[in-house]
Amino acid sequence: MAVPLAQLLTPRHLILDSWTHERTFHRPGAGVSCLYRVQALDRAGRVLTLYAGATSAVLDTADPGTVQATLAGIRLSLWLHPHDPLLSGLSWALSPQDVARDVFGQSDADAPTVLSLSAYRPLRRAVVRAVCGDSTAYLKILLPGQAEELRHRHQLLAGTAVPAATVTGPNQPADPRAHSAVALSALAGAPLLHGLRDGTHGLVPEDLSRLLDLLPADALHLESRPAWAERARAYGTAAAAILPGEANRIRALARTIEKYVRSLDPGPVVPVHGDFYEGNLLSGDGHITGLLDVDGLGPGHRVDDLACFLGHLAVLAELSPESALPGELQVFHTAFQDFAEAAGSSSAALHARAAGVALSLVPGARAGSRSRSENALARLRAVETLLARASAGSRKMRP
């Protein structure tokens, strides 16, 4: 990547000194994107630290800040953060002056705005935390046209008991880049993962089921999206790309998941969250205090929301066997089987779809206390365990 990154810096009169790969994002069928930490020298010889993005995805954009390059016959598009070629609102959301004016309605000079990037998936979305005095907002930056859809979802939830964020900030921001961003209020509580990891969350599985019951019926009129398990083949392809030695094993798992998804009844269509897992839940004092990331709110099957939570929890338990997570998995697993059957589906369908969720998490494995491949293999074991439960449940269902 040295040559493409140098090409990106040259028009800015910068010289590449060194670079480090930060993270890879593989979207099945849509290309691979990577983030890099770059050290560059300016004309005065000063060392600058920058962040760059690169993607193999075909971009329908003429963004002047994007540079085209070719590496090993692969066409790449590169950019310097925060000038993501598809997320025009990101540079706005990382400007203290612009956010102070358009979100908090005041001058940054009067009340300095502190910004931090909470999440970023190149070419897809980003979340920026903004603090101005005593006020906090979360800015969700989306692709063009998606912001209004997200605002509508939050408006639907505002009339319910669901603890979701409310849309904040002026309706007509001065900067047009802000039109692809949604400013949301902060919610109380801590990420549920913390309480699951040490067993102190104080919730019972019924709390999650009751929360899903609160989703508004009007969500049935929104656009439906495929469940994670319904894209098992695509995620299997992405998983095989980082575990090429396990390609046959992964393809067999993906085929089995597909078979169960097609053959096992998922139950009736109801309002669903669409990405219901511990990372999108906040809790405090034994209560759920926040439901995040409602972009997928719409029609679907209750078993898929249950499977999403269970699939993530199974992966976490596999990665942290020394924590309270394996015990938590058993508690939620037992209750969710009953919930799935009460929702018109089955334990077998729950586990098959949870296996599909776990498979979708394999490509996102990162190096940490263990290598990336070891991390990915642990996630793959979670897929197999869940699929074995689905197989056992399916046999019990046969007459």
C-alpha positions as CSV (number, residue, x, y, z in Angstrom):
1,M,0.0,0.0,0.0
2,A,3.0,2.4,0.1
3,V,2.6,3.5,-3.5
4,P,-1.2,4.1,-3.4
5,L,-0.9,6.0,-0.1
6,A,2.0,8.1,-1.5
7,Q,-0.2,8.9,-4.5
8,L,-2.9,10.1,-2.1
9,L,-0.5,12.4,-0.3
10,T,1.3,13.9,-3.3
11,P,-1.4,16.4,-4.4
12,R,-1.3,17.7,-0.8
13,H,2.4,18.3,-1.0
14,L,3.1,15.6,1.7
15,I,5.6,12.8,1.6
16,L,4.8,9.4,3.0
17,D,7.0,8.4,5.9
18,S,5.3,5.3,7.2
19,W,1.9,3.6,7.5
20,T,0.1,1.1,9.7
21,H,-2.9,-1.0,8.8
22,E,-5.7,-0.3,11.3
23,R,-8.7,-2.3,10.3
24,T,-10.3,-4.2,7.4
25,F,-14.1,-4.1,6.5
26,H,-15.3,-6.8,4.1
27,R,-18.8,-6.3,2.7
28,P,-19.7,-9.4,0.8
29,G,-20.4,-8.6,-2.8
30,A,-19.6,-4.9,-2.3
31,G,-15.8,-4.9,-1.9
32,V,-13.2,-4.5,0.9
33,S,-12.3,-1.3,2.7
34,C,-9.3,-0.6,5.0
35,L,-8.3,2.1,7.3
36,Y,-4.6,3.2,7.7
37,R,-2.7,5.3,10.2
38,V,-0.2,7.4,8.1
39,Q,2.9,9.3,9.1
40,A,3.7,12.1,6.6
41,L,6.2,14.9,6.2
42,D,5.1,18.4,5.1
43,R,7.2,20.9,3.3
44,A,8.8,22.1,6.5
45,G,9.8,18.6,7.4
46,R,7.3,18.3,10.2
47,V,5.7,14.9,10.9
48,L,2.0,14.7,10.6
49,T,-0.3,11.9,11.7
50,L,-3.2,11.3,9.3
51,Y,-5.8,8.6,8.7
52,A,-6.5,7.2,5.3
53,G,-9.2,5.0,3.8
54,A,-9.0,2.7,0.8
55,T,-11.6,0.6,-0.9
56,S,-12.0,-1.8,-3.7
57,A,-15.7,-0.9,-4.0
58,V,-16.8,0.8,-7.2
59,L,-17.7,4.4,-6.2
60,D,-20.2,6.4,-8.2
61,T,-18.7,9.7,-7.1
62,A,-16.5,12.4,-8.5
63,D,-15.3,13.6,-5.1
64,P,-12.2,15.7,-5.8
65,G,-10.5,14.5,-2.6
66,T,-10.6,10.8,-3.7
67,V,-7.6,9.4,-5.5
68,Q,-7.7,6.4,-7.8
69,A,-4.9,3.9,-7.8
70,T,-4.3,0.3,-8.9
71,L,-2.6,-2.4,-6.8
72,A,-2.0,-5.9,-8.1
73,G,-4.6,-5.3,-10.8
74,I,-7.2,-4.1,-8.3
75,R,-8.7,-0.7,-8.7
76,L,-8.7,1.3,-5.5
77,S,-10.2,4.5,-4.3
78,L,-8.4,6.3,-1.5
79,W,-9.2,9.3,0.7
80,L,-8.0,11.1,3.8
81,H,-10.2,11.0,6.9
82,P,-12.7,12.6,7.5
83,H,-13.4,13.1,3.8
84,D,-15.2,9.8,3.2
85,P,-16.4,9.9,-0.4
86,L,-19.9,8.7,0.4
87,L,-20.4,10.2,3.9
88,S,-20.4,13.9,3.2
89,G,-21.7,14.7,6.6
90,L,-18.6,13.2,8.4
91,S,-16.4,16.2,7.9
92,W,-19.2,18.4,9.1
93,A,-19.7,16.3,12.2
94,L,-16.0,16.5,13.1
95,S,-15.9,20.3,12.9
96,P,-16.4,21.8,16.4
97,Q,-17.5,25.2,14.9
98,D,-20.1,23.6,12.6
99,V,-21.6,21.3,15.2
100,A,-21.7,24.1,17.8
101,R,-23.7,26.2,15.4
102,D,-26.0,23.5,13.7
103,V,-26.6,21.2,16.7
104,F,-26.3,23.3,19.8
105,G,-27.3,26.7,18.3
106,Q,-24.3,28.6,19.6
107,S,-20.8,29.7,18.8
108,D,-18.0,27.4,19.6
109,A,-16.1,30.3,21.0
110,D,-18.7,30.8,23.7
111,A,-19.0,27.1,24.5
112,P,-16.3,24.9,23.1
113,T,-17.6,21.7,21.5
114,V,-15.7,18.5,22.2
115,L,-16.1,15.8,19.5
116,S,-15.1,12.1,19.5
117,L,-15.6,9.5,16.8
118,S,-17.6,6.6,18.5
119,A,-18.0,4.4,15.4
120,Y,-17.0,4.4,11.8
121,R,-17.7,2.0,9.0
122,P,-16.1,3.4,5.8
123,L,-18.6,4.3,3.1
124,R,-21.6,3.2,5.3
125,R,-22.1,5.2,8.5
126,A,-20.4,6.9,11.4
127,V,-21.3,8.1,14.9
128,V,-19.8,11.1,16.6
129,R,-20.3,12.0,20.2
130,A,-20.6,15.8,20.7
131,V,-20.4,17.6,24.1
132,C,-21.1,21.3,24.4
133,G,-21.2,22.5,28.0
134,D,-23.8,20.4,29.8
135,S,-25.3,19.1,26.6
136,T,-24.5,15.9,24.8
137,A,-25.7,14.7,21.4
138,Y,-24.8,11.7,19.2
139,L,-24.5,12.5,15.5
140,K,-25.2,9.6,13.2
141,I,-23.8,10.2,9.7
142,L,-25.5,8.2,7.0
143,L,-25.6,7.7,3.2
144,P,-27.5,10.3,1.3
145,G,-31.3,9.7,1.6
146,Q,-31.1,7.6,4.7
147,A,-31.2,10.4,7.3
148,E,-34.9,11.1,6.8
149,E,-35.7,7.4,7.1
150,L,-33.9,7.2,10.5
151,R,-35.7,10.3,11.7
152,H,-39.0,8.8,10.8
153,R,-38.1,5.6,12.8
154,H,-37.3,7.7,15.9
155,Q,-40.5,9.6,15.5
156,L,-42.4,6.3,15.5
157,L,-40.6,5.3,18.7
158,A,-41.2,8.6,20.4
159,G,-44.9,7.7,20.9
160,T,-44.1,4.5,22.7
161,A,-42.5,3.3,25.9
162,V,-39.4,2.2,24.1
163,P,-36.3,3.9,25.7
164,A,-34.9,5.3,22.4
165,A,-33.1,8.5,21.7
166,T,-35.0,11.5,20.4
167,V,-34.0,13.7,17.4
168,T,-32.5,16.9,18.5
169,G,-30.9,20.0,16.9
170,P,-32.5,22.4,14.4
171,N,-34.6,21.1,11.6
172,Q,-32.8,23.2,8.9
173,P,-29.1,23.3,9.7
174,A,-27.1,26.0,7.9
175,D,-24.6,23.6,6.4
176,P,-26.0,21.3,3.7
177,R,-23.5,18.5,4.7
178,A,-25.6,18.2,7.9
179,H,-28.6,17.0,5.9
180,S,-27.2,13.4,5.8
181,A,-26.7,13.4,9.6
182,V,-29.2,12.8,12.4
183,A,-28.5,14.4,15.8
184,L,-29.8,12.2,18.7
185,S,-30.2,12.8,22.4
186,A,-27.9,10.9,24.8
187,L,-29.4,8.1,26.9
188,A,-28.7,7.0,30.4
189,G,-27.1,3.7,31.4
190,A,-24.1,1.6,30.6
191,P,-23.6,-0.9,27.7
192,L,-25.3,-4.1,28.6
193,L,-22.1,-6.0,27.7
194,H,-20.5,-4.7,30.9
195,G,-23.2,-6.3,33.1
196,L,-23.2,-9.5,31.1
197,R,-19.5,-9.9,31.3
198,D,-19.4,-9.7,35.1
199,G,-23.0,-11.0,35.8
200,T,-24.2,-7.8,37.4
201,H,-26.8,-6.4,35.0
202,G,-29.8,-7.5,37.1
203,L,-32.0,-8.2,34.1
204,V,-34.1,-11.3,33.3
205,P,-34.7,-12.6,29.8
206,E,-38.3,-11.5,30.0
207,D,-37.1,-7.9,30.1
208,L,-35.8,-8.2,26.6
209,S,-39.0,-9.9,25.3
210,R,-41.1,-7.2,26.9
211,L,-39.0,-4.5,25.2
212,L,-39.6,-6.1,21.8
213,D,-43.3,-6.2,22.6
214,L,-43.2,-2.4,22.8
215,L,-42.1,-1.9,19.2
216,P,-44.8,0.1,17.4
217,A,-47.2,-1.6,15.0
218,D,-46.6,1.2,12.5
219,A,-43.1,-0.3,11.9
220,L,-44.9,-3.0,9.8
221,H,-45.3,-0.3,7.1
222,L,-41.6,0.3,6.9
223,E,-39.3,-1.4,4.4
224,S,-38.3,-4.9,5.3
225,R,-34.7,-6.0,5.4
226,P,-33.2,-9.5,5.2
227,A,-32.2,-11.1,8.5
228,W,-28.6,-11.9,9.1
229,A,-29.1,-15.6,8.7
230,E,-30.8,-15.0,5.3
231,R,-27.4,-13.8,4.0
232,A,-25.4,-16.8,5.3
233,R,-23.8,-17.6,1.9
234,A,-22.5,-14.1,1.5
235,Y,-21.1,-14.0,5.1
236,G,-19.6,-17.5,4.5
237,T,-17.7,-16.2,1.5
238,A,-16.4,-13.3,3.6
239,A,-15.4,-15.7,6.4
240,A,-13.6,-18.0,4.0
241,A,-11.6,-15.0,2.8
242,I,-9.9,-14.6,6.2
243,L,-9.8,-18.4,7.0
244,P,-8.9,-19.9,3.6
245,G,-7.8,-23.1,5.2
246,E,-11.3,-23.6,6.6
247,A,-13.2,-22.7,3.4
248,N,-14.8,-26.1,2.9
249,R,-15.9,-26.2,6.5
250,I,-17.3,-22.7,6.3
251,R,-19.2,-23.4,3.1
252,A,-20.8,-26.5,4.6
253,L,-21.9,-24.5,7.6
254,A,-23.4,-21.8,5.4
255,R,-25.3,-24.3,3.3
256,T,-26.7,-26.0,6.4
257,I,-27.8,-22.6,7.8
258,E,-29.5,-21.8,4.5
259,K,-31.3,-25.2,4.5
260,Y,-32.7,-24.6,8.0
261,V,-33.7,-21.0,7.2
262,R,-35.7,-22.2,4.2
263,S,-37.3,-25.1,5.9
264,L,-38.1,-24.0,9.5
265,D,-41.0,-21.7,10.1
266,P,-39.9,-18.3,11.5
267,G,-43.3,-17.4,12.7
268,P,-45.5,-14.5,11.7
269,V,-44.3,-11.1,10.6
270,V,-44.1,-8.6,13.5
271,P,-42.3,-5.4,14.3
272,V,-38.6,-6.1,14.8
273,H,-35.5,-4.1,15.8
274,G,-33.3,-5.8,13.1
275,D,-30.0,-5.6,15.0
276,F,-31.0,-6.6,18.5
277,Y,-27.9,-7.5,20.5
278,E,-26.1,-6.4,23.7
279,G,-24.1,-3.7,21.9
280,N,-27.4,-1.8,21.1
281,L,-28.8,-2.0,24.6
282,L,-28.0,0.2,27.7
283,S,-29.0,-0.8,31.2
284,G,-28.9,0.5,34.7
285,D,-30.3,-0.5,38.1
286,G,-31.7,-3.7,36.7
287,H,-33.6,-2.0,33.9
288,I,-33.1,-1.5,30.2
289,T,-32.5,2.2,29.8
290,G,-31.7,2.5,26.1
291,L,-32.3,0.9,22.7
292,L,-29.8,2.1,20.1
293,D,-29.3,1.8,16.4
294,V,-32.9,1.6,15.2
295,D,-32.0,1.8,11.5
296,G,-33.4,-1.7,11.0
297,L,-36.7,-1.2,12.7
298,G,-39.4,-2.7,10.4
299,P,-41.3,-5.8,9.6
300,G,-39.7,-9.2,10.3
301,H,-39.8,-12.2,12.6
302,R,-39.4,-12.2,16.4
303,V,-37.1,-15.2,16.2
304,D,-34.5,-13.2,14.3
305,D,-34.3,-10.5,17.0
306,L,-33.9,-13.3,19.6
307,A,-31.4,-15.1,17.4
308,C,-29.4,-11.9,16.9
309,F,-29.0,-11.5,20.7
310,L,-28.2,-15.2,21.2
311,G,-25.7,-15.3,18.3
312,H,-23.7,-12.4,19.6
313,L,-23.8,-13.8,23.2
314,A,-22.6,-17.2,22.0
315,V,-19.6,-15.6,20.3
316,L,-18.8,-13.5,23.3
317,A,-19.0,-16.5,25.6
318,E,-16.6,-18.4,23.3
319,L,-14.1,-15.6,23.3
320,S,-14.3,-15.0,27.1
321,P,-14.8,-18.4,28.7
322,E,-13.4,-17.1,32.0
323,S,-16.1,-14.4,32.4
324,A,-19.7,-14.7,33.4
325,L,-20.7,-14.8,29.8
326,P,-21.0,-18.6,29.4
327,G,-23.4,-18.7,32.3
328,E,-25.4,-15.8,30.9
329,L,-25.6,-17.6,27.6
330,Q,-27.2,-20.6,29.2
331,V,-29.8,-18.4,31.0
332,F,-30.8,-16.6,27.9
333,H,-30.6,-19.7,25.7
334,T,-33.1,-21.5,27.9
335,A,-35.6,-18.7,28.0
336,F,-35.2,-17.7,24.4
337,Q,-36.2,-21.2,23.3
338,D,-39.5,-20.7,25.0
339,F,-39.9,-17.2,23.5
340,A,-39.2,-18.5,20.0
341,E,-41.9,-21.2,20.3
342,A,-44.4,-18.6,21.8
343,A,-43.7,-16.4,18.8
344,G,-44.8,-19.1,16.4
345,S,-41.4,-20.4,15.5
346,S,-39.2,-23.1,17.1
347,S,-36.0,-23.8,19.1
348,A,-34.4,-25.3,16.0
349,A,-35.1,-22.2,13.9
350,L,-33.8,-20.0,16.7
351,H,-30.5,-21.8,16.9
352,A,-30.1,-22.0,13.1
353,R,-30.7,-18.3,12.7
354,A,-28.4,-17.6,15.7
355,A,-25.7,-19.6,13.9
356,G,-26.2,-17.3,10.9
357,V,-25.7,-14.3,13.1
358,A,-22.5,-15.8,14.6
359,L,-21.3,-16.6,11.0
360,S,-21.8,-12.9,10.1
361,L,-19.4,-12.0,12.9
362,V,-16.5,-14.2,11.7
363,P,-15.2,-11.7,9.0
364,G,-15.1,-8.9,11.7
365,A,-12.5,-10.8,13.8
366,R,-9.6,-8.6,14.9
367,A,-6.3,-9.3,16.5
368,G,-6.1,-8.6,20.2
369,S,-5.2,-11.0,23.0
370,R,-5.2,-13.6,20.3
371,S,-4.4,-13.4,16.6
372,R,-7.1,-12.5,14.0
373,S,-7.3,-16.1,12.7
374,E,-7.6,-17.5,16.3
375,N,-10.3,-15.0,17.0
376,A,-12.1,-16.0,13.8
377,L,-11.8,-19.7,14.6
378,A,-13.4,-19.1,18.0
379,R,-16.3,-17.4,16.4
380,L,-16.6,-20.3,14.0
381,R,-16.8,-22.7,16.9
382,A,-19.7,-20.7,18.2
383,V,-21.4,-21.2,14.8
384,E,-20.9,-24.9,15.0
385,T,-22.2,-25.2,18.5
386,L,-25.4,-23.3,17.6
387,L,-25.9,-25.3,14.5
388,A,-25.5,-28.5,16.4
389,R,-28.4,-27.4,18.7
390,A,-30.5,-26.5,15.6
391,S,-29.8,-30.0,14.2
392,A,-30.8,-31.7,17.4
393,G,-34.0,-29.5,17.7
394,S,-34.9,-30.3,14.1
395,R,-34.7,-34.0,14.7
396,K,-37.0,-33.7,17.6
397,M,-39.5,-31.9,15.4
398,R,-39.8,-34.8,12.9
399,P,-42.8,-37.0,13.3
